[in-house]
Amino acid sequence: MSHSATALIRRAETQIALASIAVHHLRTGGNDQDANYVVALIRAHSSAIKQLKRLTENEVET
């Protein structure tokens, strides 16, 4: 996996962790609509990370 791909994956994983904290705070404050929006962003980031990992693994194999 290239250095830039690894850095991109780590950055996205950090964003997911921070967004998860935000969801907790939003739900604690009773703001479920915003929390649901952040959850959707987390899912999108997670999906993108999985795709990027698959692509970079395929590059190494070929």
mmJSON file of the N, C-alpha and C atoms, coordinates in Angstrom:
{"data_MODEL":{"atom_site":{
"group_PDB":["ATOM","ATOM","ATOM","ATOM","ATOM","ATOM","ATOM","ATOM","ATOM","ATOM","ATOM","ATOM","ATOM","ATOM","ATOM","ATOM","ATOM","ATOM","ATOM","ATOM","ATOM","ATOM","ATOM","ATOM","ATOM","ATOM","ATOM","ATOM","ATOM","ATOM","ATOM","ATOM","ATOM","ATOM","ATOM","ATOM","ATOM","ATOM","ATOM","ATOM","ATOM","ATOM","ATOM","ATOM","ATOM","ATOM","ATOM","ATOM","ATOM","ATOM","ATOM","ATOM","ATOM","ATOM","ATOM","ATOM","ATOM","ATOM","ATOM","ATOM","ATOM","ATOM","ATOM","ATOM","ATOM","ATOM","ATOM","ATOM","ATOM","ATOM","ATOM","ATOM","ATOM","ATOM","ATOM","ATOM","ATOM","ATOM","ATOM","ATOM","ATOM","ATOM","ATOM","ATOM","ATOM","ATOM","ATOM","ATOM","ATOM","ATOM","ATOM","ATOM","ATOM","ATOM","ATOM","ATOM","ATOM","ATOM","ATOM","ATOM","ATOM","ATOM","ATOM","ATOM","ATOM","ATOM","ATOM","ATOM","ATOM","ATOM","ATOM","ATOM","ATOM","ATOM","ATOM","ATOM","ATOM","ATOM","ATOM","ATOM","ATOM","ATOM","ATOM","ATOM","ATOM","ATOM","ATOM","ATOM","ATOM","ATOM","ATOM","ATOM","ATOM","ATOM","ATOM","ATOM","ATOM","ATOM","ATOM","ATOM","ATOM","ATOM","ATOM","ATOM","ATOM","ATOM","ATOM","ATOM","ATOM","ATOM","ATOM","ATOM","ATOM","ATOM","ATOM","ATOM","ATOM","ATOM","ATOM","ATOM","ATOM","ATOM","ATOM","ATOM","ATOM","ATOM","ATOM","ATOM","ATOM","ATOM","ATOM","ATOM","ATOM","ATOM","ATOM","ATOM","ATOM","ATOM","ATOM","ATOM","ATOM","ATOM","ATOM","ATOM","ATOM","ATOM"],
"id":[1,2,3,4,5,6,7,8,9,10,11,12,13,14,15,16,17,18,19,20,21,22,23,24,25,26,27,28,29,30,31,32,33,34,35,36,37,38,39,40,41,42,43,44,45,46,47,48,49,50,51,52,53,54,55,56,57,58,59,60,61,62,63,64,65,66,67,68,69,70,71,72,73,74,75,76,77,78,79,80,81,82,83,84,85,86,87,88,89,90,91,92,93,94,95,96,97,98,99,100,101,102,103,104,105,106,107,108,109,110,111,112,113,114,115,116,117,118,119,120,121,122,123,124,125,126,127,128,129,130,131,132,133,134,135,136,137,138,139,140,141,142,143,144,145,146,147,148,149,150,151,152,153,154,155,156,157,158,159,160,161,162,163,164,165,166,167,168,169,170,171,172,173,174,175,176,177,178,179,180,181,182,183,184,185,186],
"type_symbol":["N","C","C","N","C","C","N","C","C","N","C","C","N","C","C","N","C","C","N","C","C","N","C","C","N","C","C","N","C","C","N","C","C","N","C","C","N","C","C","N","C","C","N","C","C","N","C","C","N","C","C","N","C","C","N","C","C","N","C","C","N","C","C","N","C","C","N","C","C","N","C","C","N","C","C","N","C","C","N","C","C","N","C","C","N","C","C","N","C","C","N","C","C","N","C","C","N","C","C","N","C","C","N","C","C","N","C","C","N","C","C","N","C","C","N","C","C","N","C","C","N","C","C","N","C","C","N","C","C","N","C","C","N","C","C","N","C","C","N","C","C","N","C","C","N","C","C","N","C","C","N","C","C","N","C","C","N","C","C","N","C","C","N","C","C","N","C","C","N","C","C","N","C","C","N","C","C","N","C","C","N","C","C","N","C","C"],
"label_atom_id":["N","CA","C","N","CA","C","N","CA","C","N","CA","C","N","CA","C","N","CA","C","N","CA","C","N","CA","C","N","CA","C","N","CA","C","N","CA","C","N","CA","C","N","CA","C","N","CA","C","N","CA","C","N","CA","C","N","CA","C","N","CA","C","N","CA","C","N","CA","C","N","CA","C","N","CA","C","N","CA","C","N","CA","C","N","CA","C","N","CA","C","N","CA","C","N","CA","C","N","CA","C","N","CA","C","N","CA","C","N","CA","C","N","CA","C","N","CA","C","N","CA","C","N","CA","C","N","CA","C","N","CA","C","N","CA","C","N","CA","C","N","CA","C","N","CA","C","N","CA","C","N","CA","C","N","CA","C","N","CA","C","N","CA","C","N","CA","C","N","CA","C","N","CA","C","N","CA","C","N","CA","C","N","CA","C","N","CA","C","N","CA","C","N","CA","C","N","CA","C","N","CA","C","N","CA","C","N","CA","C","N","CA","C","N","CA","C"],
"label_alt_id":[null,null,null,null,null,null,null,null,null,null,null,null,null,null,null,null,null,null,null,null,null,null,null,null,null,null,null,null,null,null,null,null,null,null,null,null,null,null,null,null,null,null,null,null,null,null,null,null,null,null,null,null,null,null,null,null,null,null,null,null,null,null,null,null,null,null,null,null,null,null,null,null,null,null,null,null,null,null,null,null,null,null,null,null,null,null,null,null,null,null,null,null,null,null,null,null,null,null,null,null,null,null,null,null,null,null,null,null,null,null,null,null,null,null,null,null,null,null,null,null,null,null,null,null,null,null,null,null,null,null,null,null,null,null,null,null,null,null,null,null,null,null,null,null,null,null,null,null,null,null,null,null,null,null,null,null,null,null,null,null,null,null,null,null,null,null,null,null,null,null,null,null,null,null,null,null,null,null,null,null,null,null,null,null,null,null],
"label_comp_id":["MET","MET","MET","SER","SER","SER","HIS","HIS","HIS","SER","SER","SER","ALA","ALA","ALA","THR","THR","THR","ALA","ALA","ALA","LEU","LEU","LEU","ILE","ILE","ILE","ARG","ARG","ARG","ARG","ARG","ARG","ALA","ALA","ALA","GLU","GLU","GLU","THR","THR","THR","GLN","GLN","GLN","ILE","ILE","ILE","ALA","ALA","ALA","LEU","LEU","LEU","ALA","ALA","ALA","SER","SER","SER","ILE","ILE","ILE","ALA","ALA","ALA","VAL","VAL","VAL","HIS","HIS","HIS","HIS","HIS","HIS","LEU","LEU","LEU","ARG","ARG","ARG","THR","THR","THR","GLY","GLY","GLY","GLY","GLY","GLY","ASN","ASN","ASN","ASP","ASP","ASP","GLN","GLN","GLN","ASP","ASP","ASP","ALA","ALA","ALA","ASN","ASN","ASN","TYR","TYR","TYR","VAL","VAL","VAL","VAL","VAL","VAL","ALA","ALA","ALA","LEU","LEU","LEU","ILE","ILE","ILE","ARG","ARG","ARG","ALA","ALA","ALA","HIS","HIS","HIS","SER","SER","SER","SER","SER","SER","ALA","ALA","ALA","ILE","ILE","ILE","LYS","LYS","LYS","GLN","GLN","GLN","LEU","LEU","LEU","LYS","LYS","LYS","ARG","ARG","ARG","LEU","LEU","LEU","THR","THR","THR","GLU","GLU","GLU","ASN","ASN","ASN","GLU","GLU","GLU","VAL","VAL","VAL","GLU","GLU","GLU","THR","THR","THR"],
"label_asym_id":["A","A","A","A","A","A","A","A","A","A","A","A","A","A","A","A","A","A","A","A","A","A","A","A","A","A","A","A","A","A","A","A","A","A","A","A","A","A","A","A","A","A","A","A","A","A","A","A","A","A","A","A","A","A","A","A","A","A","A","A","A","A","A","A","A","A","A","A","A","A","A","A","A","A","A","A","A","A","A","A","A","A","A","A","A","A","A","A","A","A","A","A","A","A","A","A","A","A","A","A","A","A","A","A","A","A","A","A","A","A","A","A","A","A","A","A","A","A","A","A","A","A","A","A","A","A","A","A","A","A","A","A","A","A","A","A","A","A","A","A","A","A","A","A","A","A","A","A","A","A","A","A","A","A","A","A","A","A","A","A","A","A","A","A","A","A","A","A","A","A","A","A","A","A","A","A","A","A","A","A","A","A","A","A","A","A"],
"label_entity_id":["1","1","1","1","1","1","1","1","1","1","1","1","1","1","1","1","1","1","1","1","1","1","1","1","1","1","1","1","1","1","1","1","1","1","1","1","1","1","1","1","1","1","1","1","1","1","1","1","1","1","1","1","1","1","1","1","1","1","1","1","1","1","1","1","1","1","1","1","1","1","1","1","1","1","1","1","1","1","1","1","1","1","1","1","1","1","1","1","1","1","1","1","1","1","1","1","1","1","1","1","1","1","1","1","1","1","1","1","1","1","1","1","1","1","1","1","1","1","1","1","1","1","1","1","1","1","1","1","1","1","1","1","1","1","1","1","1","1","1","1","1","1","1","1","1","1","1","1","1","1","1","1","1","1","1","1","1","1","1","1","1","1","1","1","1","1","1","1","1","1","1","1","1","1","1","1","1","1","1","1","1","1","1","1","1","1"],
"label_seq_id":[1,1,1,2,2,2,3,3,3,4,4,4,5,5,5,6,6,6,7,7,7,8,8,8,9,9,9,10,10,10,11,11,11,12,12,12,13,13,13,14,14,14,15,15,15,16,16,16,17,17,17,18,18,18,19,19,19,20,20,20,21,21,21,22,22,22,23,23,23,24,24,24,25,25,25,26,26,26,27,27,27,28,28,28,29,29,29,30,30,30,31,31,31,32,32,32,33,33,33,34,34,34,35,35,35,36,36,36,37,37,37,38,38,38,39,39,39,40,40,40,41,41,41,42,42,42,43,43,43,44,44,44,45,45,45,46,46,46,47,47,47,48,48,48,49,49,49,50,50,50,51,51,51,52,52,52,53,53,53,54,54,54,55,55,55,56,56,56,57,57,57,58,58,58,59,59,59,60,60,60,61,61,61,62,62,62],
"pdbx_PDB_ins_code":[null,null,null,null,null,null,null,null,null,null,null,null,null,null,null,null,null,null,null,null,null,null,null,null,null,null,null,null,null,null,null,null,null,null,null,null,null,null,null,null,null,null,null,null,null,null,null,null,null,null,null,null,null,null,null,null,null,null,null,null,null,null,null,null,null,null,null,null,null,null,null,null,null,null,null,null,null,null,null,null,null,null,null,null,null,null,null,null,null,null,null,null,null,null,null,null,null,null,null,null,null,null,null,null,null,null,null,null,null,null,null,null,null,null,null,null,null,null,null,null,null,null,null,null,null,null,null,null,null,null,null,null,null,null,null,null,null,null,null,null,null,null,null,null,null,null,null,null,null,null,null,null,null,null,null,null,null,null,null,null,null,null,null,null,null,null,null,null,null,null,null,null,null,null,null,null,null,null,null,null,null,null,null,null,null,null],
"Cartn_x":[0.863,0.0,0.905,0.586,1.414,1.304,2.323,2.348,1.163,0.838,-0.274,-1.61,-1.781,-3.022,-3.132,-2.023,-2.022,-2.363,-1.79,-2.072,-3.536,-4.081,-5.483,-6.402,-6.092,-6.896,-6.834,-5.656,-5.52,-6.289,-6.226,-6.941,-8.448,-8.939,-10.373,-10.789,-9.949,-10.263,-10.299,-9.419,-9.434,-10.713,-11.138,-12.381,-13.572,-13.569,-14.651,-14.677,-13.518,-13.456,-13.99,-13.598,-14.083,-15.582,-16.057,-17.49,-18.284,-17.73,-18.398,-18.564,-17.555,-17.646,-18.734,-18.79,-19.819,-21.217,-21.398,-22.704,-23.108,-22.173,-22.475,-22.941,-22.223,-22.59,-23.929,-24.18,-25.457,-26.62,-26.458,-27.535,-27.758,-26.682,-26.794,-27.561,-27.358,-28.048,-29.443,-29.867,-31.211,-31.372,-30.266,-30.336,-30.17,-31.203,-31.122,-31.018,-31.628,-31.585,-30.148,-29.431,-28.033,-27.182,-27.486,-26.745,-26.924,-28.13,-28.385,-27.608,-27.485,-26.708,-25.239,-24.703,-23.303,-23.105,-24.055,-23.972,-23.909,-24.692,-24.655,-23.276,-22.667,-21.312,-20.308,-20.456,-19.562,-19.673,-20.881,-21.077,-20.442,-20.579,-19.982,-18.461,-17.884,-16.432,-15.974,-16.694,-16.32,-16.336,-17.35,-17.458,-16.308,-15.99,-14.891,-13.557,-13.35,-12.107,-11.999,-13.083,-13.065,-12.729,-13.331,-13.059,-11.605,-11.086,-9.702,-8.737,-9.017,-8.161,-8.168,-9.349,-9.44,-8.653,-8.797,-8.085,-6.579,-6.11,-4.667,-4.137,-4.931,-4.501,-4.413,-5.358,-5.334,-4.136,-3.727,-2.557,-1.303,-1.205,-0.025,0.042,-1.116,-1.16,-0.851,-1.19,-1.004,0.343],
"Cartn_y":[-1.177,0.0,1.234,2.192,3.388,4.245,5.051,5.928,6.884,7.439,8.394,7.71,6.479,5.743,5.44,5.035,4.751,6.0,7.124,8.387,8.778,8.583,8.906,8.03,6.75,5.836,6.234,6.52,6.916,8.2,9.16,10.422,10.17,9.339,9.025,8.283,7.379,6.652,7.599,8.582,9.591,10.412,10.777,11.532,10.722,9.43,8.573,8.555,8.443,8.432,9.739,10.854,12.154,12.301,11.826,11.895,11.027,9.9,9.029,9.733,10.484,11.275,12.329,12.96,13.978,13.376,12.169,11.503,11.312,10.861,10.655,11.958,13.036,14.327,14.839,14.641,15.076,14.293,12.992,12.171,12.511,12.751,13.124,14.426,15.338,16.625,16.573,15.408,15.259,15.701,15.857,16.313,15.116,14.281,13.045,13.279,14.33,14.579,14.84,15.695,15.95,14.701,13.956,12.724,11.741,11.628,10.72,11.149,12.458,12.983,12.574,12.719,12.363,10.856,10.066,8.613,8.275,8.959,8.734,9.073,10.142,10.493,9.42,8.898,7.836,6.622,6.246,5.083,5.318,6.518,6.838,6.769,7.326,7.263,5.811,5.033,3.631,2.868,3.111,2.459,2.88,4.157,4.663,4.056,3.906,3.302,1.859,1.107,-0.29,-0.378,0.501,0.495,0.857,1.855,2.272,1.154,0.474,-0.642,-1.745,-2.062,-3.097,-2.683,-1.426,-0.946,-1.012,-0.577,-0.575,-1.993,-2.912,-4.309,-4.905,-4.557,-5.05,-4.504,-3.265,-2.675,-3.448,-3.846,-4.578,-5.945,-6.585,-7.919,-7.915,-6.843,-6.822,-6.292],
"Cartn_z":[0.0,0.0,0.0,-0.825,-0.931,0.327,0.528,1.699,1.698,0.523,0.456,0.733,0.272,0.548,2.037,2.641,4.077,4.868,4.491,5.184,5.027,3.836,3.589,4.433,4.513,5.326,6.794,7.294,8.709,9.003,8.093,8.277,8.33,7.433,7.415,8.678,9.15,10.385,11.581,11.596,12.654,12.592,11.392,11.238,11.732,11.475,11.954,13.477,14.095,15.557,16.136,15.562,16.038,15.807,14.672,14.38,15.349,15.745,16.717,18.056,18.452,19.686,19.536,18.364,18.115,18.204,17.679,17.754,19.209,20.019,21.442,22.09,21.83,22.422,21.889,20.605,20.028,20.628,20.743,21.307,22.778,23.51,24.921,25.066,24.116,24.14,23.544,23.085,22.548,21.108,20.393,19.002,18.065,18.001,17.227,15.723,15.21,13.765,13.308,14.019,13.672,13.891,14.95,15.217,14.064,13.55,12.427,11.183,10.973,9.85,9.998,11.2,11.434,11.265,11.72,11.535,10.043,9.234,7.785,7.219,7.714,7.271,7.678,8.891,9.363,8.445,8.107,7.227,5.858,5.339,4.038,4.11,5.165,5.341,5.469,6.256,6.458,5.142,4.351,3.049,2.137,2.142,1.309,1.737,3.04,3.536,3.055,3.16,2.714,1.231,0.428,-1.01,-1.295,-0.593,-0.793,-0.407,0.694,1.106,0.053,-0.487,-1.528,-2.77,-3.175,-4.359,-4.168,-3.012,-2.777,-2.645,-2.081,-2.005,-3.403,-4.27,-5.649,-6.412,-6.136,-6.793,-6.429,-5.169,-4.71,-5.378,-5.554,-6.142,-7.63,-8.336,-9.795,-10.199],
"occupancy":[1.0,1.0,1.0,1.0,1.0,1.0,1.0,1.0,1.0,1.0,1.0,1.0,1.0,1.0,1.0,1.0,1.0,1.0,1.0,1.0,1.0,1.0,1.0,1.0,1.0,1.0,1.0,1.0,1.0,1.0,1.0,1.0,1.0,1.0,1.0,1.0,1.0,1.0,1.0,1.0,1.0,1.0,1.0,1.0,1.0,1.0,1.0,1.0,1.0,1.0,1.0,1.0,1.0,1.0,1.0,1.0,1.0,1.0,1.0,1.0,1.0,1.0,1.0,1.0,1.0,1.0,1.0,1.0,1.0,1.0,1.0,1.0,1.0,1.0,1.0,1.0,1.0,1.0,1.0,1.0,1.0,1.0,1.0,1.0,1.0,1.0,1.0,1.0,1.0,1.0,1.0,1.0,1.0,1.0,1.0,1.0,1.0,1.0,1.0,1.0,1.0,1.0,1.0,1.0,1.0,1.0,1.0,1.0,1.0,1.0,1.0,1.0,1.0,1.0,1.0,1.0,1.0,1.0,1.0,1.0,1.0,1.0,1.0,1.0,1.0,1.0,1.0,1.0,1.0,1.0,1.0,1.0,1.0,1.0,1.0,1.0,1.0,1.0,1.0,1.0,1.0,1.0,1.0,1.0,1.0,1.0,1.0,1.0,1.0,1.0,1.0,1.0,1.0,1.0,1.0,1.0,1.0,1.0,1.0,1.0,1.0,1.0,1.0,1.0,1.0,1.0,1.0,1.0,1.0,1.0,1.0,1.0,1.0,1.0,1.0,1.0,1.0,1.0,1.0,1.0,1.0,1.0,1.0,1.0,1.0,1.0],
"B_iso_or_equiv":[0.0,0.0,0.0,0.0,0.0,0.0,0.0,0.0,0.0,0.0,0.0,0.0,0.0,0.0,0.0,0.0,0.0,0.0,0.0,0.0,0.0,0.0,0.0,0.0,0.0,0.0,0.0,0.0,0.0,0.0,0.0,0.0,0.0,0.0,0.0,0.0,0.0,0.0,0.0,0.0,0.0,0.0,0.0,0.0,0.0,0.0,0.0,0.0,0.0,0.0,0.0,0.0,0.0,0.0,0.0,0.0,0.0,0.0,0.0,0.0,0.0,0.0,0.0,0.0,0.0,0.0,0.0,0.0,0.0,0.0,0.0,0.0,0.0,0.0,0.0,0.0,0.0,0.0,0.0,0.0,0.0,0.0,0.0,0.0,0.0,0.0,0.0,0.0,0.0,0.0,0.0,0.0,0.0,0.0,0.0,0.0,0.0,0.0,0.0,0.0,0.0,0.0,0.0,0.0,0.0,0.0,0.0,0.0,0.0,0.0,0.0,0.0,0.0,0.0,0.0,0.0,0.0,0.0,0.0,0.0,0.0,0.0,0.0,0.0,0.0,0.0,0.0,0.0,0.0,0.0,0.0,0.0,0.0,0.0,0.0,0.0,0.0,0.0,0.0,0.0,0.0,0.0,0.0,0.0,0.0,0.0,0.0,0.0,0.0,0.0,0.0,0.0,0.0,0.0,0.0,0.0,0.0,0.0,0.0,0.0,0.0,0.0,0.0,0.0,0.0,0.0,0.0,0.0,0.0,0.0,0.0,0.0,0.0,0.0,0.0,0.0,0.0,0.0,0.0,0.0,0.0,0.0,0.0,0.0,0.0,0.0],
"pdbx_formal_charge":[null,null,null,null,null,null,null,null,null,null,null,null,null,null,null,null,null,null,null,null,null,null,null,null,null,null,null,null,null,null,null,null,null,null,null,null,null,null,null,null,null,null,null,null,null,null,null,null,null,null,null,null,null,null,null,null,null,null,null,null,null,null,null,null,null,null,null,null,null,null,null,null,null,null,null,null,null,null,null,null,null,null,null,null,null,null,null,null,null,null,null,null,null,null,null,null,null,null,null,null,null,null,null,null,null,null,null,null,null,null,null,null,null,null,null,null,null,null,null,null,null,null,null,null,null,null,null,null,null,null,null,null,null,null,null,null,null,null,null,null,null,null,null,null,null,null,null,null,null,null,null,null,null,null,null,null,null,null,null,null,null,null,null,null,null,null,null,null,null,null,null,null,null,null,null,null,null,null,null,null,null,null,null,null,null,null],
"auth_seq_id":[1,1,1,2,2,2,3,3,3,4,4,4,5,5,5,6,6,6,7,7,7,8,8,8,9,9,9,10,10,10,11,11,11,12,12,12,13,13,13,14,14,14,15,15,15,16,16,16,17,17,17,18,18,18,19,19,19,20,20,20,21,21,21,22,22,22,23,23,23,24,24,24,25,25,25,26,26,26,27,27,27,28,28,28,29,29,29,30,30,30,31,31,31,32,32,32,33,33,33,34,34,34,35,35,35,36,36,36,37,37,37,38,38,38,39,39,39,40,40,40,41,41,41,42,42,42,43,43,43,44,44,44,45,45,45,46,46,46,47,47,47,48,48,48,49,49,49,50,50,50,51,51,51,52,52,52,53,53,53,54,54,54,55,55,55,56,56,56,57,57,57,58,58,58,59,59,59,60,60,60,61,61,61,62,62,62],
"auth_comp_id":["MET","MET","MET","SER","SER","SER","HIS","HIS","HIS","SER","SER","SER","ALA","ALA","ALA","THR","THR","THR","ALA","ALA","ALA","LEU","LEU","LEU","ILE","ILE","ILE","ARG","ARG","ARG","ARG","ARG","ARG","ALA","ALA","ALA","GLU","GLU","GLU","THR","THR","THR","GLN","GLN","GLN","ILE","ILE","ILE","ALA","ALA","ALA","LEU","LEU","LEU","ALA","ALA","ALA","SER","SER","SER","ILE","ILE","ILE","ALA","ALA","ALA","VAL","VAL","VAL","HIS","HIS","HIS","HIS","HIS","HIS","LEU","LEU","LEU","ARG","ARG","ARG","THR","THR","THR","GLY","GLY","GLY","GLY","GLY","GLY","ASN","ASN","ASN","ASP","ASP","ASP","GLN","GLN","GLN","ASP","ASP","ASP","ALA","ALA","ALA","ASN","ASN","ASN","TYR","TYR","TYR","VAL","VAL","VAL","VAL","VAL","VAL","ALA","ALA","ALA","LEU","LEU","LEU","ILE","ILE","ILE","ARG","ARG","ARG","ALA","ALA","ALA","HIS","HIS","HIS","SER","SER","SER","SER","SER","SER","ALA","ALA","ALA","ILE","ILE","ILE","LYS","LYS","LYS","GLN","GLN","GLN","LEU","LEU","LEU","LYS","LYS","LYS","ARG","ARG","ARG","LEU","LEU","LEU","THR","THR","THR","GLU","GLU","GLU","ASN","ASN","ASN","GLU","GLU","GLU","VAL","VAL","VAL","GLU","GLU","GLU","THR","THR","THR"],
"auth_asym_id":["A","A","A","A","A","A","A","A","A","A","A","A","A","A","A","A","A","A","A","A","A","A","A","A","A","A","A","A","A","A","A","A","A","A","A","A","A","A","A","A","A","A","A","A","A","A","A","A","A","A","A","A","A","A","A","A","A","A","A","A","A","A","A","A","A","A","A","A","A","A","A","A","A","A","A","A","A","A","A","A","A","A","A","A","A","A","A","A","A","A","A","A","A","A","A","A","A","A","A","A","A","A","A","A","A","A","A","A","A","A","A","A","A","A","A","A","A","A","A","A","A","A","A","A","A","A","A","A","A","A","A","A","A","A","A","A","A","A","A","A","A","A","A","A","A","A","A","A","A","A","A","A","A","A","A","A","A","A","A","A","A","A","A","A","A","A","A","A","A","A","A","A","A","A","A","A","A","A","A","A","A","A","A","A","A","A"],
"auth_atom_id":["N","CA","C","N","CA","C","N","CA","C","N","CA","C","N","CA","C","N","CA","C","N","CA","C","N","CA","C","N","CA","C","N","CA","C","N","CA","C","N","CA","C","N","CA","C","N","CA","C","N","CA","C","N","CA","C","N","CA","C","N","CA","C","N","CA","C","N","CA","C","N","CA","C","N","CA","C","N","CA","C","N","CA","C","N","CA","C","N","CA","C","N","CA","C","N","CA","C","N","CA","C","N","CA","C","N","CA","C","N","CA","C","N","CA","C","N","CA","C","N","CA","C","N","CA","C","N","CA","C","N","CA","C","N","CA","C","N","CA","C","N","CA","C","N","CA","C","N","CA","C","N","CA","C","N","CA","C","N","CA","C","N","CA","C","N","CA","C","N","CA","C","N","CA","C","N","CA","C","N","CA","C","N","CA","C","N","CA","C","N","CA","C","N","CA","C","N","CA","C","N","CA","C","N","CA","C","N","CA","C","N","CA","C","N","CA","C"],
"pdbx_PDB_model_num":[1,1,1,1,1,1,1,1,1,1,1,1,1,1,1,1,1,1,1,1,1,1,1,1,1,1,1,1,1,1,1,1,1,1,1,1,1,1,1,1,1,1,1,1,1,1,1,1,1,1,1,1,1,1,1,1,1,1,1,1,1,1,1,1,1,1,1,1,1,1,1,1,1,1,1,1,1,1,1,1,1,1,1,1,1,1,1,1,1,1,1,1,1,1,1,1,1,1,1,1,1,1,1,1,1,1,1,1,1,1,1,1,1,1,1,1,1,1,1,1,1,1,1,1,1,1,1,1,1,1,1,1,1,1,1,1,1,1,1,1,1,1,1,1,1,1,1,1,1,1,1,1,1,1,1,1,1,1,1,1,1,1,1,1,1,1,1,1,1,1,1,1,1,1,1,1,1,1,1,1,1,1,1,1,1,1]
}}}
